[in-house]
Amino acid sequence: MARFHPLKVTDVRRETRDAVVVTLAPGDEDRALFDFTQGQYLTFRRIFGGEELRRSYSICSGRDDGVLRVGIKRVEGGAFSTWANEALAPGDVLEAMPPTGRFHAPVDPGAARHYLAFAAGSGITPVLSIIRTVLVREPKSRFTLVYANRQISSIMFREELEDLKNQHLGRLSVIHILKHEAQEIDLFTGRIDAAKVEALLSGWIDASTVDTAFICGPEPMMLDIAASLRAHGLSDAQIRFELFATGQPGHTRPRPAASVPVAPGTGILATVTLDGTTRSVAMSGKGQTILEAALAAEMDAPYSCRAGVCSTCRCKVLQGEAEMRVNHALEDYEVRAGYVLSCQAVPLGDRVVVTYDE
Amino acid sequence: MTAAMNVEEYLARGGVLTAPENAPARYRAMLMQMMATFVDSELAASAGFADAINLAPGIKERIAASRITLEKADHAGRVLAVMETFGTDALRYQSQHDWAARVARDTDLGSSRLAGDMRLSVFHYPIAGWVDAVVMNVLQGIATGVQMTELTRVSYGPLADVFRDIAPREARHAELGLEGLERIVATGAGRDAAQAALAYWRPRVAATFGLAGSTRFAALRALGLRHCPNEDLLARWETLAADRLAAIGL
């Protein structure tokens, strides 16, 4: 299981009004662990108000830059990103898991490829890492970036991209799409939707020359772009996605107050929610697990190994208590958040309320 | 940017997820089951083929059986590595079951699984001799080829990548089987043995495609984990198997 390691903050640079670029240094003994591949991300953890929050941020440096750097854009109401933007300072120590993620294509020094990337807002961070790496490691390849932002002042890495263009003449072209600012060419104003991608691929970018396309941004944009790219002949294997982290809740949601109908003398009762349907299931009480009880009641509860190893059967205890016989798959923070392996979980009292839907 | 969209809608419209953190609970569970089924099936297949190495009549066949044994285990390892990113204890997982365990030859499991592990039912049946091993590998290999057209499109990007890497090697396993079968049917006795093995394995491989009109399929399709219904995949396998076998006179 991946573990957390300390990373020392050596620099915090304000990139835009609501984004910082943080440079991090692992300890000597962890250096190899943090040897990243372009496009990967780091998962950080920190306690906020007594509760552990985990957030993932993409690495924005290239493999040959000799530094580990992430971009953190402030999310409305986001505890971690707000803290990083307002309070994080050089000398602080952050805890992070080693780099992970597969948002990249293998580098081939002899290849002469054309890469196309679409990034929206802070979706630029992993794309920048890929651009920086590819421009150095594949000297014959070129890169086209379509980069969407609200306005000029919110563009992350604007100057850095200009510098890269000058440094690698003719190999990097950047098309800025600005939502709120008129540009000389109408096509470059507004938001990236199906019509705009279609126009770009018809008049500005020859899709037939593209070897690999990278897309990082919010869901609807990724769908529109992927559909257009497929329509222009790219295969699924040529299109690389990285979903924005917007789907992650800012805080652990409060437990909903589910009401358990308690009929006296009914023995042990488990209330199980699966696919939006809630059922009360009588339990034998002889060490029967929540999973066994759900399956005996013919609910299609998920499981695989039934040995506390794989975590397929994970569910969340909303009320009552359950104890796991063994747990080789859930981390402490998941257990604290109420998750149990239902193949190992036995209720401790007469009533337990669990859900497989959260 | 653009308006927010919930993950379920994104998936239903063909979106791809790339990290465990983005997977909703039910998606996670169904994806894990899918991966466990593949891992367990490959490990059971590898274990079954390990025995076939010593049944092989010649060096060429021995190498083919060894390669299949090796690569199926390797493929299991690659998918298990994706499960590991969701929290699975990979070391414990691979020693969890006796992958070589088999039921009696005349048992009829239908498409149901046994309680022990998640392997497809066909991998619970024992192999009886070299011809039987080759025929099983041909039929199941063609079935895997059909299943790969689904698996390489699965909405979890890192897993689809693994399947795209695996698919050509799995296809090669089926080819090795067909080459072996062609040598077997060159004699009358070989042809008879192959016909008997086909009669045994055909319904058992067919059962791995699952039931027609499956409600589970609808749930999986809504999450981009499946695309083509069981009955269509089965029909494609039947046609393909018939064509490939007819080409060598079976």
Chai-1 contact restraints between the chains, C-beta under 6 A:
chainA,res_idxA,chainB,res_idxB,connection_type,confidence,min_distance_angstrom,max_distance_angstrom,comment,restraint_id
A,S56,B,E21,contact,1.0,0.0,6.0,A-B,restraint_1
A,R102,B,P158,contact,1.0,0.0,6.0,A-B,restraint_2
A,A120,B,M1,contact,1.0,0.0,6.0,A-B,restraint_3
A,G121,B,M1,contact,1.0,0.0,6.0,A-B,restraint_4
A,R191,B,T2,contact,1.0,0.0,6.0,A-B,restraint_5
A,P218,B,M1,contact,1.0,0.0,6.0,A-B,restraint_6
A,P218,B,T2,contact,1.0,0.0,6.0,A-B,restraint_7
A,E219,B,M5,contact,1.0,0.0,6.0,A-B,restraint_8
A,E219,B,Y10,contact,1.0,0.0,6.0,A-B,restraint_9
A,E219,B,G15,contact,1.0,0.0,6.0,A-B,restraint_10
A,P220,B,T2,contact,1.0,0.0,6.0,A-B,restraint_11
A,P220,B,M5,contact,1.0,0.0,6.0,A-B,restraint_12
A,M221,B,T2,contact,1.0,0.0,6.0,A-B,restraint_13
A,L223,B,R13,contact,1.0,0.0,6.0,A-B,restraint_14
A,L223,B,G15,contact,1.0,0.0,6.0,A-B,restraint_15
A,A237,B,R164,contact,1.0,0.0,6.0,A-B,restraint_16
A,F241,B,V16,contact,1.0,0.0,6.0,A-B,restraint_17
A,F241,B,T18,contact,1.0,0.0,6.0,A-B,restraint_18
A,F241,B,G157,contact,1.0,0.0,6.0,A-B,restraint_19
A,E242,B,T18,contact,1.0,0.0,6.0,A-B,restraint_20
A,L243,B,T18,contact,1.0,0.0,6.0,A-B,restraint_21
A,L243,B,N22,contact,1.0,0.0,6.0,A-B,restraint_22
A,G247,B,V7,contact,1.0,0.0,6.0,A-B,restraint_23
A,G247,B,N22,contact,1.0,0.0,6.0,A-B,restraint_24
A,P302,B,A29,contact,1.0,0.0,6.0,A-B,restraint_25
A,P302,B,Q33,contact,1.0,0.0,6.0,A-B,restraint_26
A,S304,B,Q33,contact,1.0,0.0,6.0,A-B,restraint_27
A,S304,B,A36,contact,1.0,0.0,6.0,A-B,restraint_28
A,S304,B,M118,contact,1.0,0.0,6.0,A-B,restraint_29
A,C305,B,Q96,contact,1.0,0.0,6.0,A-B,restraint_30
A,A307,B,Q96,contact,1.0,0.0,6.0,A-B,restraint_31
A,V309,B,D89,contact,1.0,0.0,6.0,A-B,restraint_32
A,V309,B,R92,contact,1.0,0.0,6.0,A-B,restraint_33
A,V309,B,Y93,contact,1.0,0.0,6.0,A-B,restraint_34
A,C310,B,T88,contact,1.0,0.0,6.0,A-B,restraint_35
A,C310,B,Y93,contact,1.0,0.0,6.0,A-B,restraint_36
A,S311,B,G87,contact,1.0,0.0,6.0,A-B,restraint_37
A,S311,B,T88,contact,1.0,0.0,6.0,A-B,restraint_38
A,T312,B,A29,contact,1.0,0.0,6.0,A-B,restraint_39
A,T312,B,M32,contact,1.0,0.0,6.0,A-B,restraint_40
A,T312,B,Q33,contact,1.0,0.0,6.0,A-B,restraint_41
A,H328,B,D89,contact,1.0,0.0,6.0,A-B,restraint_42
A,H328,B,R92,contact,1.0,0.0,6.0,A-B,restraint_43
A,A329,B,G87,contact,1.0,0.0,6.0,A-B,restraint_44
A,A329,B,T88,contact,1.0,0.0,6.0,A-B,restraint_45
A,A329,B,D89,contact,1.0,0.0,6.0,A-B,restraint_46
A,D357,B,A25,contact,1.0,0.0,6.0,A-B,restraint_47
A,E358,B,A25,contact,1.0,0.0,6.0,A-B,restraint_48
